Amino acid sequence: MKQSQMLIPTLREAPADAEAVSHKLMLRAGLIRQLASGVYTYLPLGFRVLKKVQEIVREEMDRIGAQELLLPAMQPAELWRESGRYDVYGPELIRLKDRHDREFALGPTHEEVITSLVAGEISSYRQLPVTLYQIQTKYRDERRPRFGLLRGREFLMKDAYSFGRSWDELDVTYRAMYEAYSRIFTRVGLNFRAVQADAGAIGGEGETHEFMALADIGEDTIVVSENGTYAANLEKAETLWEEPAASDAEVPPMNRVHTPNAHTIDQLCAHFGLEASAFMKTLLYLIDGQPAAVVVRGDREANETKVLNALGGEIIELADGAVVERLTGAAVGFAGPAGLSGVKLLVDREVQAMTSGIAGANETDYHTENVKPGRDFEADLVGDFRNAAEGDLSPDGSGPLKFYRGIEVGHVFKLGTKYSEKLGADYLDESGRRQPAIMGCYGIGVSRILSAVVEQHHDANGILWPPEIAPALVHIIPASAKDEAQMKLANDLYRRFADAGIDALLDDRDERAGVKFKDADLLGLPYRIVVGREAAEGRVEFKSRAEADKETVSADEAFDRIKNM
């Protein structure tokens, strides 16, 4: 690749609306350009990186026996209705109609389509197990696209789906896929963690793991034990729980207290002169349209995923002021479990274990002291309904929990029969009985990997690409395009690399050396060969992009070093 002939429109400054470091650097390096909010064009160097990531993904998928195919991006809405996800997926599903008024959706994922395909093509146990995958553009109408490729409305994804005869077969495939993902993310240069996760809108009946690239910009919180043996995302994270000994202390009757304008925990702490843990915080939700109340300690945050899973629901939303007033007779901030009726009452186990506490009185500007669980209110469900907090003990006893930020780059699910039963993907077993296939699904955000890598691999001057996915391995820079000796040696090196099958970028532009070096830092190719004043003697300057040190070596030695890598 000769730089004078390539579209590499570098920028000295990033657009003002670019927030994440990766977004800024990928725009400045001329790798991507925005067409619309959350929709990006990959320019030549960016597309080269994208293709290299795809090659790694294909190699590792093929290595474990997965077969590549390509499914339609435009999916009939009837399939989504059959699976029950058409309404559940919500406004992120991009819906459209054709000229005959038939409804379609642009695929955000392909469980329905692949299951429908297998239902029509596989009928016998002899055809199983099988794993199929594709690398394809996906579409989601994100409410707030941001951070460049990290949260877009159009993105490239690898999605794989396994079909087997038993849970044991699924376990084998799941483990093989888990290990393949670990190899993929290692090869692309990511510092990542695999964490226990919640299945979310994909659903399923078994375990699921997310692969998280550690990064401060990450929108997910990763909870990890001190020695690293326990890891989960915040939605899924549990804590060590030991039932406290029951107290024999007598609790006085409930006492109504005037608390004007004290409707937050901080305000209540100031009003009563107590710590937040002395309060019972009652939150009102609508679960699939039905009201539910969740009670957690005042110093805790409710975990909506745990609440949703406990009730077997699909959609959870915090009740607005009008709903709260209808259910409690009070303004927001004064709800309490005692005397609350007409709602499902979920009480966190920490609250249930309290001797007593202060809670809302279900009356505006009033709270109640001496509220005792079991005496003054009865829970419909008692369980773990709160977020883990830093310092909590991990459930496996491996020490206190620490929090990190992460970017989700992959997710593996054990689906079971969630889709196969609804969409008719069954087979005849050895006894001639019809059985639903046991499914798994496995996704990787291929385009998202680019941003995750840049978030982890950059410095103040630009990107530092890991060698295996760099747009080229070596950047050849003649200091002066007007110097015949320099250009001859630079072109000779360029041809030798091409003949050896090594990607090289030759900066043959008639630009000042300083401009070339700044662009080279920004583009971040792993190795740099500068052809300068010693070109006539066949000597060049060799350096790694990640290191400050430079060496003057012969052109032959520089070539051999790269070739041997």
HELIX and SHEET records of a PDB file:
HELIX    1   1 GLN A    3  GLN A    5  5                                   3    
HELIX    2   2 VAL A   21  ARG A   28  1                                   8    
HELIX    3   3 PRO A   44  ARG A   63  1                                  20    
HELIX    4   4 ALA A   77  SER A   83  1                                   7    
HELIX    5   5 GLY A   90  GLU A   92  5                                   3    
HELIX    6   6 GLU A  111  GLU A  121  1                                  11    
HELIX    7   7 TYR A  125  GLN A  127  5                                   3    
HELIX    8   8 GLY A  148  LEU A  150  5                                   3    
HELIX    9   9 TRP A  167  ARG A  187  1                                  21    
HELIX   10  10 GLY A  200  ILE A  202  5                                   3    
HELIX   11  11 ILE A  265  PHE A  272  1                                   8    
HELIX   12  12 ALA A  276  ALA A  278  5                                   3    
HELIX   13  13 GLU A  304  LEU A  311  1                                   8    
HELIX   14  14 GLY A  321  THR A  328  1                                   8    
HELIX   15  15 ARG A  349  GLN A  352  1                                   4    
HELIX   16  16 SER A  420  LEU A  423  1                                   4    
HELIX   17  17 VAL A  446  GLN A  456  1                                  11    
HELIX   18  18 PRO A  467  ILE A  469  5                                   3    
HELIX   19  19 GLU A  484  ASP A  499  1                                  16    
HELIX   20  20 ALA A  513  LEU A  523  1                                  11    
HELIX   21  21 ALA A  535  GLU A  537  5                                   3    
HELIX   22  22 ALA A  555  ASN A  564  1                                  10    
SHEET    1   A 2 ILE A  32  ALA A  36  0                                        
SHEET    2   A 2 VAL A  39  TYR A  42 -1                                        
SHEET    1   B 7 GLN A  67  GLU A  68  0                                        
SHEET    2   B 7 VAL A 130  TYR A 139  1                                        
SHEET    3   B 7 GLU A 154  GLY A 164 -1                                        
SHEET    4   B 7 ILE A 438  GLY A 445 -1                                        
SHEET    5   B 7 LEU A 401  GLY A 416 -1                                        
SHEET    6   B 7 THR A 208  LEU A 214 -1                                        
SHEET    7   B 7 PHE A 192  GLN A 196 -1                                        
SHEET    1   C 7 GLN A  67  GLU A  68  0                                        
SHEET    2   C 7 VAL A 130  TYR A 139  1                                        
SHEET    3   C 7 GLU A 154  GLY A 164 -1                                        
SHEET    4   C 7 ILE A 438  GLY A 445 -1                                        
SHEET    5   C 7 LEU A 401  GLY A 416 -1                                        
SHEET    6   C 7 ASP A 220  SER A 225 -1                                        
SHEET    7   C 7 ALA A 231  ASN A 233 -1                                        
SHEET    1   D 3 MET A  74  PRO A  76  0                                        
SHEET    2   D 3 GLU A 103  LEU A 106 -1                                        
SHEET    3   D 3 ILE A  94  LYS A  97 -1                                        
SHEET    1   E 3 ASN A 255  HIS A 258  0                                        
SHEET    2   E 3 TYR A 366  VAL A 371 -1                                        
SHEET    3   E 3 GLY A 357  GLU A 363 -1                                        
SHEET    1   F 5 ILE A 316  LEU A 318  0                                        
SHEET    2   F 5 MET A 280  ILE A 287 -1                                        
SHEET    3   F 5 GLN A 290  ARG A 297 -1                                        
SHEET    4   F 5 LYS A 344  ASP A 348  1                                        
SHEET    5   F 5 LEU A 381  GLY A 383  1                                        
SHEET    1   G 2 ASP A 426  LEU A 428  0                                        
SHEET    2   G 2 ARG A 434  PRO A 436 -1                                        
SHEET    1   H 2 HIS A 458  ASP A 459  0                                        
SHEET    2   H 2 GLY A 462  ILE A 463 -1                                        
SHEET    1   I 5 ALA A 504  LEU A 506  0                                        
SHEET    2   I 5 VAL A 474  PRO A 478  1                                        
SHEET    3   I 5 TYR A 527  VAL A 531  1                                        
SHEET    4   I 5 ARG A 539  SER A 544 -1                                        
SHEET    5   I 5 GLU A 551  SER A 554 -1                                        
END                                                                             
